[in-house]
Amino acid sequence: MGHAIAFDTHAYVKKLKAVGFSEEQAEVQAETLAELIDDRLATKYDLKELDIAHKRDIKELEVSHKRDIKELEVSLKRDIKELDNTHKSDMREMEMRLTIKLGAIAATGIVIVAALVKLL
């Protein structure tokens, strides 16, 4: 952690001895408490550093997500345009086929009318 918490082990040992702890008991107690404080407690500085790191990470994620969304938007627009172009191409092909079939039907009709006129 960033800044250590000040813990006066000597004063703590004196207080424990004053209430009946032996020298050894007081020193073990003070040493154990000092280790817990050093290992487990966070200072205001530690929390501030963690807050800054989290804010930075969130900002990076936000920028990354905005970039991903923009890329997805560009990709979707491209896909829609490709589908639209494919659809237009298919429509032109279908129109050409229908025009050819209509022409064939009209030509067949003319031939039938001409044949009927000759027969009559």
Beta strands, then each sheet from edge to edge (+ up, - down):
end
